[in-house]
Amino acid sequence: MYNTDVDAFLPLLYSWHMSQSTPQSVTEQELQKLEVRLEELVNTIARLKDENRSLRNQQDSLVSERANLIEKNETARTRVEAMINRLKAMEQGA
């Protein structure tokens, strides 16, 4: 079997080894977590940039469509006013 001096030394050796390797392991784990988080943030930024570009294009399209609708509305208003004036003139002439 094992010598009692060796048996007593093994937990100390294990403890020392863990104290030496744990900070490095923790640091490695923290770096890996940071790397994953950084990758997630980069992906989120890329997605938000695409979404922002899409929304700006949609806004430009809607602004253009609104301008066209305002112009059509003005044209229709002008035509209706002209018809009303003609009807009034016809009414006065009758």
N, C-alpha and C positions, 0 to 999 in steps of 0.2 A: 504494500500500500504506500501511501504518501507519507513523507516525513512531516511532522507537525510544524516545523519551521517553514517548510515550503507551503503547507496549507495556510499558514497565517500570512505568508507573503503574497499569495495569489490575489486575495481581495484588494490588498494595497496596490499591487501592480495593475490590476484591472481598473481600480479607481483612478490611479495616476494616468493610465492610458486614456480613459474616458475624458478626464479633465484636459488632456492634451488634444484629443481629437474632437471633442464636442464643440469648442468654439469654431474650429474650422468647418465642422459639419453644419453648425448653425449658420455660419456665414455663407456657406455654399447654398444651404436651403433658402436663406434670405435673398441671396443673389438670384437664385432660380425663381423665387416668387416675384422679385422685382422685374426680372426678365419677362415673365409671363404677363405681369401687370402692364409693363411697358408695351409689349406687343398688343395687348388688348386696347391700350390707349391709342396706339398708332392706327389700329384698325378702326377704332371709333372715330378718330379724326378724319380718316379717309372717307368713312361712310357719311359723316356729317358734311364734309366738303362736297361730296356727290349730291347729297340731299339739298344742300344750300344752292348749288348750281341749278339743280332741277327746279327748286322753288323760285329762283330768280327768273329762269326761263318761263315758268308758268306765269309769274307776275307780269313779265313783259308782254306775254301773249294776252293776258286778261286786260292789261292797260290798253293795248292796241284794239282789242275787241270792244272795249268800253268807248274808245274814241270813235270807232266806226258806228256804234249804236247811237251815240250822241249826234253824230252827223246825220244819220238816217232820221232820227227824231226831229231834228231841225228842218230837214227837207220836207218831212211829212207835215210839220206844223206850218211851214210856209205855204205848202200846197192847199192845206185846209183853209188857212186864212184867205188865200186867193179865191177859193171856191165860195167862201162866205161873202166876200166882197162882191163877187159876180152875182150871187143870189140876191144880195141887197140892191145891187144896181138894177137887176131885172125886175125886182119887186117895185122899185121906185119908178121904173119906166112903164110899168103896167097900169 
